[in-house]
Amino acid sequence: MSNIEEIQNAVKQGDPNLLNTLLDKYLLQGDPDEQYGLSEWLAEIGFVEEAIKVLEHLQYIFPEEAQLIIDRANLLIDADREDDALNALMEVPKDDELYAQALVTLADLFQLQGLLEAAENRLNEAIELMPDEPLLQQAKAELLLDSGRYLESAKIYQELEGRNIEIEGVNFSERLAEVYSAGAAYEEALPHYEKALEDQTTPDVLFGAAFAAFQTRQYEMAVRRLDELIDIDPDYFSAYLLKAQSLNMSEDYDAAYKAIIEGISRDEFDKELYLFAGKLAMKLGKPEEGVNHLRQAIALDPEYMEAIYTLVSYFHGEEMDEDVLELAEMVIESGDDWAGLYPMIAEAYERSENYQQATVYYEKAYPSFKDDAAFLKNYALFLIEEGKRGAALEMIKELQALEPENPEWFDWQQSFE
């Protein structure tokens, strides 16, 4: 059995000690070309540190081979050894023919660290050395996209597309669509999505096209693209929510509800699907189903604020005070700030004649709702009922300041005098 086969068997056995022992032995006598191939294989199957070890050995033999330095730096980045990667890249001399490649790797490292200006400087330096290299232009376009400079990124991609440049694995129409979408320029993105779909119909591009159509209020187009997507990949879960949202905006509520239920049948663990199903069921006059969907959303995430607020609001509107207080008690125990629920909790306690707790929650709600006329009115009425006329009068004055043109508040004040 050859040394390479022994190493491969050690990998299959999952024996790290044997693997490193065999590697040490092999590196002393193996062929450098074979060793380089071994490093590639080890990296490909996830044995990054072992691959680095092989490259360090090869670099010791060929200290001026820049490709070895760059390959090792890339693996060091993968291994989260960023300082070591930086030190390695600094070893590549400026007069080396691979210096531009080293600059690109350095830019990748800086981009990973969030040092976007430093990354751009390295790419610009590489572009000065190789101004006609499209891969460098594309790398800069992606960096600009990451930096939020969408128009500059789009300009580079437009220039590359206009030059009929081809880069393996890169569809310029798709990238332009993604760049424009990232910048919320959905009108501009949509024709590029359509062009990309002419070249190749993929689930991600179909979803991007549907989302751009949704954002531009072209709901029928969005549904059409999502139906195509679901036909290709029925387990593309986010398609069901967007389809339901599109049908909802088209006021086809029955179809929207059907779409969201289909989505739930595909993905039983997506809380957003249950939330939207709950809202649609309420809209369709199916409160029991709506409550069930919302409770399922909360079961998946006990701190899902939007679902909790929606359900409490429903209970509050139906004066189901016991349900309001039961749900509120459960979520408030988590210790998070649930100020949005406090006015409804206060009213539920008031209607339940637990005035002490009602007072507590009116006071808790006040800092967040002191500019809400409806809340202030309810609070003032509660204070009046509690015989706290002085506090009620102060609340009425706040209402007058908030809505100086509403005569009701001035009539209230006169009734106090």
FENZI-V457110 format. One record per residue. N is the residue number from 1. RES is the residue in three letters. SS is DSSP state (2 for helix, 1 for strand, 0 for the rest). PHI is phi as a letter, one per 40 degrees, with the letter a starting at -180 (NA if undefined). OMEGA is omega in radians with two decimals (NA if undefined). Layout:
BEGIN
n | res | ss | phi | omega
N | RES | SS | PHI | OMEGA
N | RES | SS | PHI | OMEGA
END
This chain:
BEGIN
n | res | ss | phi | omega
1 | MET | 0 | NA | -3.13
2 | SER | 0 | c | 3.12
3 | ASN | 2 | d | 3.14
4 | ILE | 2 | c | -3.14
5 | GLU | 2 | c | 3.10
6 | GLU | 2 | c | 3.12
7 | ILE | 2 | c | 3.12
8 | GLN | 2 | c | 3.10
9 | ASN | 2 | c | 3.10
10 | ALA | 2 | c | 3.08
11 | VAL | 2 | c | -3.14
12 | LYS | 2 | c | 3.14
13 | GLN | 2 | c | -3.12
14 | GLY | 0 | g | -3.12
15 | ASP | 0 | b | -3.07
16 | PRO | 2 | c | -3.13
17 | ASN | 2 | c | 3.11
18 | LEU | 2 | c | -3.13
19 | LEU | 2 | d | -3.11
20 | ASN | 2 | c | 3.08
21 | THR | 2 | c | 3.13
22 | LEU | 2 | c | 3.11
23 | LEU | 2 | c | -3.13
24 | ASP | 2 | d | -3.13
25 | LYS | 2 | c | -3.08
26 | TYR | 2 | c | -3.09
27 | LEU | 2 | c | 3.13
28 | LEU | 2 | c | -3.02
29 | GLN | 2 | b | -3.06
30 | GLY | 0 | c | 3.10
31 | ASP | 0 | c | -3.09
32 | PRO | 2 | d | 3.13
33 | ASP | 2 | c | 3.10
34 | GLU | 2 | c | 3.13
35 | GLN | 2 | c | 3.11
36 | TYR | 2 | c | 3.08
37 | GLY | 2 | c | 3.11
38 | LEU | 2 | c | 3.13
39 | SER | 2 | c | 3.12
40 | GLU | 2 | c | -3.13
41 | TRP | 2 | c | 3.14
42 | LEU | 2 | c | 3.13
43 | ALA | 2 | c | -3.09
44 | GLU | 2 | c | -3.11
45 | ILE | 0 | c | 3.01
46 | GLY | 0 | g | 3.09
47 | PHE | 0 | c | -2.97
48 | VAL | 2 | c | -3.11
49 | GLU | 2 | c | 3.11
50 | GLU | 2 | c | 3.10
51 | ALA | 2 | c | 3.09
52 | ILE | 2 | c | 3.14
53 | LYS | 2 | d | 3.12
54 | VAL | 2 | c | -3.13
55 | LEU | 2 | c | 3.08
56 | GLU | 2 | c | 3.08
57 | HIS | 2 | c | -3.14
58 | LEU | 2 | c | 3.13
59 | GLN | 2 | c | 3.07
60 | TYR | 2 | c | 3.13
61 | ILE | 2 | c | -3.11
62 | PHE | 0 | b | -2.99
63 | PRO | 0 | c | -3.09
64 | GLU | 0 | b | 3.13
65 | GLU | 0 | c | -3.02
66 | ALA | 2 | c | -3.11
67 | GLN | 2 | c | 3.10
68 | LEU | 2 | c | 3.13
69 | ILE | 2 | c | -3.09
70 | ILE | 2 | c | 3.11
71 | ASP | 2 | c | -3.14
72 | ARG | 2 | c | 3.12
73 | ALA | 2 | c | 3.11
74 | ASN | 2 | c | 3.11
75 | LEU | 2 | c | 3.08
76 | LEU | 2 | c | 3.07
77 | ILE | 2 | c | 3.12
78 | ASP | 2 | c | -3.12
79 | ALA | 0 | c | -3.13
80 | ASP | 0 | g | 3.06
81 | ARG | 0 | b | -2.97
82 | GLU | 2 | c | 3.12
83 | ASP | 2 | c | 3.11
84 | ASP | 2 | c | 3.11
85 | ALA | 2 | c | 3.12
86 | LEU | 2 | c | 3.13
87 | ASN | 2 | c | 3.14
88 | ALA | 2 | c | -3.09
89 | LEU | 2 | c | 3.12
90 | MET | 0 | c | 3.14
91 | GLU | 0 | c | -3.11
92 | VAL | 0 | c | -3.10
93 | PRO | 0 | c | -3.08
94 | LYS | 0 | c | -3.12
95 | ASP | 0 | c | 3.11
96 | ASP | 0 | c | -3.12
97 | GLU | 0 | c | 3.12
98 | LEU | 0 | c | -3.10
99 | TYR | 2 | c | 3.12
100 | ALA | 2 | c | 3.11
101 | GLN | 2 | c | 3.09
102 | ALA | 2 | c | 3.11
103 | LEU | 2 | c | 3.12
104 | VAL | 2 | c | 3.11
105 | THR | 2 | c | 3.09
106 | LEU | 2 | c | 3.08
107 | ALA | 2 | c | 3.09
108 | ASP | 2 | d | -3.14
109 | LEU | 2 | c | 3.13
110 | PHE | 2 | c | 3.12
111 | GLN | 2 | c | 3.10
112 | LEU | 2 | c | -3.13
113 | GLN | 0 | c | -3.13
114 | GLY | 0 | g | 3.13
115 | LEU | 0 | c | -2.96
116 | LEU | 2 | c | 3.12
117 | GLU | 2 | c | 3.10
118 | ALA | 2 | c | 3.11
119 | ALA | 2 | c | -3.13
120 | GLU | 2 | c | 3.12
121 | ASN | 2 | c | 3.13
122 | ARG | 2 | c | 3.11
123 | LEU | 2 | c | 3.11
124 | ASN | 2 | c | 3.11
125 | GLU | 2 | c | 3.12
126 | ALA | 2 | c | -3.14
127 | ILE | 2 | c | 3.07
128 | GLU | 2 | c | 3.14
129 | LEU | 2 | c | -3.09
130 | MET | 0 | b | -3.01
131 | PRO | 0 | c | -3.09
132 | ASP | 0 | b | -3.11
133 | GLU | 0 | c | -3.08
134 | PRO | 2 | c | 3.13
135 | LEU | 2 | c | 3.11
136 | LEU | 2 | c | 3.10
137 | GLN | 2 | c | 3.13
138 | GLN | 2 | c | 3.10
139 | ALA | 2 | c | 3.12
140 | LYS | 2 | c | 3.11
141 | ALA | 2 | c | 3.13
142 | GLU | 2 | c | 3.10
143 | LEU | 2 | c | 3.10
144 | LEU | 2 | c | 3.07
145 | LEU | 2 | c | 3.13
146 | ASP | 2 | c | -3.13
147 | SER | 0 | c | -3.12
148 | GLY | 0 | g | 3.14
149 | ARG | 0 | c | -2.93
150 | TYR | 2 | c | -3.10
151 | LEU | 2 | c | 3.12
152 | GLU | 2 | c | 3.10
153 | SER | 2 | c | -3.13
154 | ALA | 2 | c | -3.13
155 | LYS | 2 | c | 3.13
156 | ILE | 2 | c | 3.13
157 | TYR | 2 | c | 3.09
158 | GLN | 2 | c | 3.12
159 | GLU | 2 | c | 3.12
160 | LEU | 2 | c | 3.13
161 | GLU | 2 | c | -3.13
162 | GLY | 2 | c | 3.13
163 | ARG | 0 | c | -3.12
164 | ASN | 0 | f | 3.09
165 | ILE | 0 | c | 3.05
166 | GLU | 0 | b | 3.05
167 | ILE | 1 | b | -3.07
168 | GLU | 0 | d | 3.08
169 | GLY | 0 | g | -3.10
170 | VAL | 1 | b | 3.04
171 | ASN | 0 | b | -3.03
172 | PHE | 2 | c | 3.10
173 | SER | 2 | c | 3.12
174 | GLU | 2 | c | -3.14
175 | ARG | 2 | c | 3.09
176 | LEU | 2 | c | 3.11
177 | ALA | 2 | c | -3.13
178 | GLU | 2 | c | 3.12
179 | VAL | 2 | c | 3.14
180 | TYR | 2 | c | 3.12
181 | SER | 2 | c | 3.12
182 | ALA | 2 | c | 3.10
183 | GLY | 0 | c | 3.12
184 | ALA | 0 | g | 3.08
185 | ALA | 0 | c | -2.98
186 | TYR | 2 | c | 3.08
187 | GLU | 2 | c | 3.14
188 | GLU | 2 | c | -3.09
189 | ALA | 2 | c | -2.97
190 | LEU | 2 | d | 3.13
191 | PRO | 2 | c | 3.10
192 | HIS | 2 | c | 3.03
193 | TYR | 2 | c | -3.13
194 | GLU | 2 | c | 3.13
195 | LYS | 2 | c | 3.12
196 | ALA | 2 | c | 3.13
197 | LEU | 2 | c | 3.05
198 | GLU | 2 | c | -3.14
199 | ASP | 2 | c | -3.10
200 | GLN | 0 | a | 3.12
201 | THR | 0 | c | 3.12
202 | THR | 0 | b | -3.14
203 | PRO | 2 | d | -3.09
204 | ASP | 2 | c | 3.14
205 | VAL | 2 | c | 3.08
206 | LEU | 2 | c | 3.13
207 | PHE | 2 | c | 3.11
208 | GLY | 2 | c | 3.11
209 | ALA | 2 | c | 3.13
210 | ALA | 2 | c | -3.13
211 | PHE | 2 | c | 3.10
212 | ALA | 2 | c | 3.10
213 | ALA | 2 | c | 3.10
214 | PHE | 2 | c | -3.11
215 | GLN | 2 | c | 3.12
216 | THR | 0 | b | 3.06
217 | ARG | 0 | g | 3.05
218 | GLN | 0 | c | -2.94
219 | TYR | 2 | c | 3.12
220 | GLU | 2 | c | 3.10
221 | MET | 2 | c | 3.13
222 | ALA | 2 | d | -3.14
223 | VAL | 2 | c | -3.14
224 | ARG | 2 | c | 3.14
225 | ARG | 2 | c | -3.14
226 | LEU | 2 | c | 3.06
227 | ASP | 2 | c | 3.07
228 | GLU | 2 | c | -3.12
229 | LEU | 2 | c | -3.11
230 | ILE | 2 | c | 3.07
231 | ASP | 2 | c | -3.13
232 | ILE | 2 | c | -3.05
233 | ASP | 0 | b | -3.11
234 | PRO | 0 | c | -3.14
235 | ASP | 0 | c | 3.02
236 | TYR | 0 | c | -2.85
237 | PHE | 0 | c | -3.08
238 | SER | 2 | c | 3.13
239 | ALA | 2 | c | -3.07
240 | TYR | 2 | c | 3.12
241 | LEU | 2 | c | -3.13
242 | LEU | 2 | c | 3.10
243 | LYS | 2 | c | 3.12
244 | ALA | 2 | c | 3.12
245 | GLN | 2 | c | 3.13
246 | SER | 2 | c | 3.13
247 | LEU | 2 | c | 3.08
248 | ASN | 2 | c | 3.13
249 | MET | 2 | c | 3.06
250 | SER | 0 | c | 3.14
251 | GLU | 0 | g | 3.03
252 | ASP | 0 | c | -2.95
253 | TYR | 2 | c | 3.12
254 | ASP | 2 | c | 3.13
255 | ALA | 2 | c | 3.12
256 | ALA | 2 | c | -3.13
257 | TYR | 2 | c | 3.10
258 | LYS | 2 | c | -3.14
259 | ALA | 2 | c | -3.08
260 | ILE | 2 | c | 3.08
261 | ILE | 2 | c | 3.06
262 | GLU | 2 | c | 3.10
263 | GLY | 2 | c | 3.13
264 | ILE | 2 | c | 3.12
265 | SER | 2 | c | 3.12
266 | ARG | 2 | c | -3.08
267 | ASP | 0 | b | -3.07
268 | GLU | 0 | c | -3.03
269 | PHE | 0 | b | 3.12
270 | ASP | 0 | b | -3.07
271 | LYS | 2 | c | -3.12
272 | GLU | 2 | c | 3.09
273 | LEU | 2 | c | -3.14
274 | TYR | 2 | c | 3.12
275 | LEU | 2 | c | -3.10
276 | PHE | 2 | c | 3.08
277 | ALA | 2 | c | 3.12
278 | GLY | 2 | c | 3.13
279 | LYS | 2 | c | 3.14
280 | LEU | 2 | c | 3.14
281 | ALA | 2 | c | 3.08
282 | MET | 2 | c | -3.12
283 | LYS | 2 | c | -3.12
284 | LEU | 0 | c | 3.14
285 | GLY | 0 | g | 3.11
286 | LYS | 0 | b | -3.01
287 | PRO | 2 | c | -3.12
288 | GLU | 2 | c | 3.09
289 | GLU | 2 | c | 3.14
290 | GLY | 2 | c | 3.13
291 | VAL | 2 | c | -3.14
292 | ASN | 2 | c | 3.12
293 | HIS | 2 | c | -3.11
294 | LEU | 2 | c | 3.10
295 | ARG | 2 | c | 3.10
296 | GLN | 2 | c | 3.09
297 | ALA | 2 | c | -3.12
298 | ILE | 2 | c | 3.09
299 | ALA | 2 | c | 3.10
300 | LEU | 2 | c | 3.13
301 | ASP | 0 | a | -3.08
302 | PRO | 0 | c | 3.11
303 | GLU | 0 | b | -3.13
304 | TYR | 0 | c | -2.95
305 | MET | 2 | d | -3.06
306 | GLU | 2 | c | 3.12
307 | ALA | 2 | c | 3.13
308 | ILE | 2 | c | -3.13
309 | TYR | 2 | c | 3.13
310 | THR | 2 | c | -3.11
311 | LEU | 2 | c | 3.10
312 | VAL | 2 | c | 3.12
313 | SER | 2 | c | 3.11
314 | TYR | 2 | c | 3.13
315 | PHE | 2 | d | -3.13
316 | HIS | 2 | c | -3.13
317 | GLY | 2 | c | 3.12
318 | GLU | 0 | c | -3.10
319 | GLU | 0 | f | 3.06
320 | MET | 0 | c | -2.94
321 | ASP | 2 | c | 3.12
322 | GLU | 2 | c | 3.11
323 | ASP | 2 | c | 3.09
324 | VAL | 2 | d | -3.04
325 | LEU | 2 | c | 3.11
326 | GLU | 2 | c | -3.13
327 | LEU | 2 | c | -3.13
328 | ALA | 2 | c | 3.14
329 | GLU | 2 | c | -3.13
330 | MET | 2 | c | -3.03
331 | VAL | 2 | c | -3.09
332 | ILE | 2 | c | 3.09
333 | GLU | 0 | c | 3.14
334 | SER | 0 | c | 3.10
335 | GLY | 0 | g | 3.12
336 | ASP | 0 | c | 3.13
337 | ASP | 0 | c | -3.12
338 | TRP | 0 | b | -3.05
339 | ALA | 2 | d | -3.13
340 | GLY | 2 | c | -3.13
341 | LEU | 2 | c | -2.96
342 | TYR | 2 | d | 3.14
343 | PRO | 2 | d | -3.13
344 | MET | 2 | c | 3.09
345 | ILE | 2 | c | 3.13
346 | ALA | 2 | d | -3.14
347 | GLU | 2 | c | 3.12
348 | ALA | 2 | c | 3.08
349 | TYR | 2 | c | 3.14
350 | GLU | 2 | c | -3.13
351 | ARG | 2 | c | 3.10
352 | SER | 0 | c | 3.12
353 | GLU | 0 | g | 3.00
354 | ASN | 0 | c | -2.96
355 | TYR | 2 | c | 3.12
356 | GLN | 2 | c | 3.12
357 | GLN | 2 | c | 3.08
358 | ALA | 2 | c | 3.11
359 | THR | 2 | c | -3.14
360 | VAL | 2 | d | -3.04
361 | TYR | 2 | c | 2.99
362 | TYR | 2 | c | 3.14
363 | GLU | 2 | c | 3.11
364 | LYS | 2 | c | -3.08
365 | ALA | 2 | c | -2.98
366 | TYR | 2 | d | -3.10
367 | PRO | 2 | d | -3.11
368 | SER | 2 | c | -3.03
369 | PHE | 2 | b | -3.10
370 | LYS | 0 | c | 3.07
371 | ASP | 0 | b | -3.14
372 | ASP | 0 | b | -3.04
373 | ALA | 2 | c | -3.12
374 | ALA | 2 | c | 3.11
375 | PHE | 2 | c | -3.12
376 | LEU | 2 | d | 3.12
377 | LYS | 2 | c | 3.12
378 | ASN | 2 | c | -3.14
379 | TYR | 2 | c | 3.14
380 | ALA | 2 | c | 3.13
381 | LEU | 2 | c | 3.11
382 | PHE | 2 | c | 3.14
383 | LEU | 2 | c | 3.10
384 | ILE | 2 | c | 3.14
385 | GLU | 2 | c | -3.14
386 | GLU | 0 | c | 3.13
387 | GLY | 0 | g | -3.13
388 | LYS | 0 | c | -3.00
389 | ARG | 2 | c | -3.14
390 | GLY | 2 | c | 3.12
391 | ALA | 2 | c | 3.12
392 | ALA | 2 | c | 3.13
393 | LEU | 2 | c | 3.09
394 | GLU | 2 | c | 3.12
395 | MET | 2 | c | 3.12
396 | ILE | 2 | c | 3.11
397 | LYS | 2 | c | 3.08
398 | GLU | 2 | c | 3.09
399 | LEU | 2 | c | 3.11
400 | GLN | 2 | c | 3.13
401 | ALA | 2 | c | -3.11
402 | LEU | 2 | c | -3.12
403 | GLU | 0 | b | -3.05
404 | PRO | 0 | c | -3.12
405 | GLU | 0 | c | 3.14
406 | ASN | 0 | c | -3.08
407 | PRO | 2 | c | -3.08
408 | GLU | 2 | d | -3.06
409 | TRP | 2 | c | 3.12
410 | PHE | 2 | c | 3.04
411 | ASP | 2 | c | 3.10
412 | TRP | 2 | c | -3.10
413 | GLN | 2 | c | -3.14
414 | GLN | 2 | c | 3.13
415 | SER | 2 | c | 3.13
416 | PHE | 2 | c | -3.02
417 | GLU | 0 | c | NA
END
